[in-house]
Amino acid sequence: MRRLLSHTPTAGPDEAAPGRSDVRSGARERSRDTMRTEFPFELPRGYVDESGAVHRTGVMRLATARDELIPLRDDRVRENAAYLSVVLIARVVTRIGTVDDIHPGVIEDLFASDLAFLQDFYRRINAEGHTRAAVTCPSCHENFAVDLAGGGRPGES
């Protein structure tokens, strides 16, 4: 015969009930298995849209093998290998400011320093797996790391 009620005291917030698996522990295990696939960034200068608005923050996702292969079939890349980074960056940047229709034309309109930033950011998150960069203070010559995805301006906390 099955018991419908149990008088076993319920478990506290940090312990599992006897005979049951710890739901919170399972959630913690699953969260350890998740992988971060999107990384926020802040452009050094910013994308200037058609209306003159400047967009500086954005999101880049991890690249897939397809993201790296499809641009090789692009005629613009076949004619000019340097165009590969424009097409590739356009595939993995999901948003710049309020602009979420990112295509090669948007990337072409970035300032050169912003394109160089995104190329380096792409390399860091896809090849190195992080967004930290080693830097040296020009005043005191102290070495430290900064998070390029942090979004803060130099000197801000």
N, C-alpha and C positions, 0 to 999 in steps of 0.2 A: 504494500500500500504506500502511496506517495504522500509525503508530508507537505501540507500547504503552507503552514506557518512555522517559522523557526524562531525560537527565543534566544538565539545566539546574538550577543551584542554586536552592533554594527561596528565596523572598523573606523578608526579615527582618520583624519585627513591624510596622514602620511603612511598608513599601513593598509594592506589589503585585507578584506574579510577572509576568515578561514575557509579554505577550500575553493577560493576564487582566484583567478589571476588578477594581478594588479593592473587595472585599466590605465592608470596614470603612467606606470612603468612602461607599458606597451606603447603609449603615446610618446613617451620620451625616446624609446627605441626607434620608433618610426621617424621622429624628428631628427635623430642622428643620421638616418639614412637619406634624408632629403638633401638635395643639392641646390645650391644657389645658382640660378641661371640668368638673373637680370642684375645689372649693376648700374647705379645712378652715377652721373658725372656732371661736371660743370665746365663748360667751354671757357678758355682763356679770354676770348673776345665776344663770341656769341654769333648766332645766325640772325641775319637781318632779313625779315620777310618782305613781301611785296609792299606792305603798308608802312614799312620802316620800323616796325616793332623788333626789339632785340630779344632773342630767346637764348638763354645760357645753360639752363639745366636740361638734362635728358636722361635717357635710359638706353643701355646697350645690353643685348642678350648674348649668351654664349653662341658661338658659331657651330654649325653642324658640318659634316662632310659635304653635304649638298650645297651649303652656302659657299664653300670654297671651290666646288667643282662647276657649278652653273655659270659663274662669271667667265670661265675659260671658253665657253661657247659664244659669248657675247662678241659681236662684230667689232664693237668699239675697243674691246680688250685685244682682239686679234690684230687690229690696226696699230694700237698703241698699248704696249704692256703696262705702262705707268697708270693706265686707266683702271687696271684691276683693283687697286685699293679703293677707288671711288665706288665701283659697283659692289665690292665686298662690304664696305662700311655701310652703304645704303641698305644692304640686306639685313644687317644685324642691329643697326640703330632703330629703335622702335618709336622713339619720341625725342623731339627737341623742343623744349618749352611746351606750347600748346599745339605744335605741329606734329601730327601723328601719321601723316602721309609722307613718309621718308622715301625718296627715290634718288637716283643718281643726280638729277638736276638740283636737288636741295644740297647734296654734298658738294657739288661743283661750286655752289654759291658761298660756301664757307670761306672764311679767311684762311690763308695758308697755315697760320699757327694753330687754328682750330682743327684743320685736317691732320696736321702732324700730331696734335694731342690725341685725336681719335685713333690714329694708326698705332700710337704707342699704347693707348688704353686697350685696344683690341689685342695687341700682342701680350700685354700683361694678364688679361683675364683668360685668354685662350691658351697661351703657351706656358705662362708661369703660374696661373691659377690664383692670382691675388692682384690687388690694386695698389699695393704699397710701393713707394719709390724711396731709395736712399738719397738723401740730400745733405748738403753741408751748409751751415749758416755762414753767409759771407762776412759777418762781423766778428764772431767768436770762433769760427772754423770748427764748431761742434758738429759731429755727424749724428743724424737721426733719421727716422723714417716718417714719411707722411702718407696718408691714404688719399690717393687721387680721386676716389669716389666720395670722399667726405663732404664735398660741396662747400666747404668754408673758404673764405678768402684768406690770404696770408695775414697773419696777425690776429685773426679772429679765433675764438674758441668755440 
